[in-house]
Amino acid sequence: MYKTLFVINPLSGGGRALKVWARARPEIVRRGLDFTEHFTVGPGDAAIATRQALAIDTGQVVAVGGDGTLNEVVNGYFDPDGCPVNPLARLAILAGGTGSDFGKSLYGGEGGSGAGFDSRSGAHDPKSGGIEKTVNALAGSDSRLVDAGLIRCRNKDGDPVTRFFINVVSFGLGGDVSRLVNGWRGRLPGWIGGRTRFAVAAIRALAHYKTTAVTVRTDQSEIKVESNLLVIANGRFAGGGMMLAPQAQIDDGLFDIVITDRASRLDVIRELPRIRRGGYIDNPRVSLLRAPEVSLMSERMVPLDIDGESGDYAPARLSVVPSAVRFASF
């Protein structure tokens, strides 16, 4: 049985992660897992705790929180040279965040039914046995390798940033939405779920919607567009359950790159109901590419959403790291 570290973000989901952990911990004790728990104290702490644990004797790390917490744990899975600290170690998710979207792709089913997710709150739904399924997986030995992404971009000061991601990077509108949602942490009551928060943030962000000239370059093409919404996806879901990349696969070695061109504010508003089901892909102003690498070159710094976190900007270069991260599987 693996020695396990639970990395718990007490702020994730407005305290929802703590409630998930309170429900999960007795089951973990009952199953006799050898575990320690680490409560994060600030940005970057989850990555540091993960890297240190994997370098010693920990065989699996569980992110208890949302996609931002998982992103840090994934970054801690790698050493400073970009190699897995322990390639045999597994990661897992106890979802308790605002969005918790990657688990929906990892565990299968729209809304993450395979892992017992509540698609409204972004947390494990105790009524569906999701926590018990996850604990069973942690006590077992099955695993699967999935792709990660590596992004090179800029921070708000224009300095270069290199980091891993596991789910989705979105350009423009997605970055604005992420900034608003993250700014509401601790200010909105917990009963306002992730889906509602992202929907309200999208409507507010549209008030400042403005396209810019962007060049999207892959190994096989170069496309020039006027856009404020691009999606580079490893997973299918982002933004609290929106199916931004309905055909994406997390283990195919390719990004799904969704490109909008000259889509107006009104175009986006009209498509909002269809985005949740992925139907917006059929709009003539939307195109889809697949590639292992992509560069986004814009005439100005444009905000990015990286696994639900804001603060970095395009221009950016993104690469798939195939079969990079091992996850516990059911």
Phi, psi and omega in degrees: 000136183290141166285130193238137171250126172261119179259111190249123177265105186292344180266348186295134179064029181063034182096359182295326180298324178295322178293320177297316180296321179297327177282325186280326189301315179300323179292322178296317177297316181300323181280354175077025177293141174274106189219158169232161180233141179230121177264122185290151184240000179171175180302137179087346185293323180296321179295316180296314181298320180296311183299317180295318182293317182292333180285347183256275187215014182273132182261344175206148180233132182247124176275117178254097185162211182254198183294329177295318176296316178298320179302316178295318179298318177298317178296326176287343177294338182252149175276176182299341178271000178087014177257146176303134178298318177217099186295346178270349180287153182246151168251162176205172185230129161248101192285129177207032184254184178294319180250305182049055188272329185296325179301333179293326176279321183294317187259356171089149174090138175298129185082002175073033185299334180296337181247009179071043179273145168268111186292341178280316185268339184079017181240168173296137180265113184297336181288338184262002179076020183297319180295316179298320178298318180294316179297321176301318179295321180294328180280345180268195184233359183288147179209165174218147176266134178232161180284154167239171174240151174240127181240136172244118185214205181231149171271183186297338179270359180088005180279147181292142179229135173232127180204162176270156169218165186237338189243278189216139166247129175237149189247132174086251184303319180298321177294321178294318179297314180301318180299318180293312181300315181293330178290341179272359181301130179079356182250343179249147178296150185297337182286350174277106188285173184298320182300315180294317181299315180293323179295315179295319180297322178297318180295318179293319181294331180295339178296336181246019183295127180209125180282159177218159179289127181227138171253123179254114186240128173240185179290346184239353185205161172221120184238132176254126183224164167253111191213155168225020178206104174231144181232127174245109195242134164263311174267172185271333191246150172200170175064039178075036174103008176284131182275079185287332182225079191297341182253004184292145176235138186274005181219027182257001179074014183225147166274147162266120185249109182261124187239128170254145181226120178058034175279123181279171175303317180295321177302315181295316180301318180296329184272348184308316179297329183275341181298322183301327180259002180083004184290343182294343179301334182279353179294137182297343177273004182242135176228162184230130173239159170231131182198155178278345179217149178207142174243138176245115181243118183236156182282352175217163176290124183241135184295146177244148166253120179243105182053042176084003180246142180253171175124348177246165191220151168277157015296154185208154174232130186233140181225140172285136170250097190291143176047049191266331189234132179263127178244145170298141182232157182277000000 
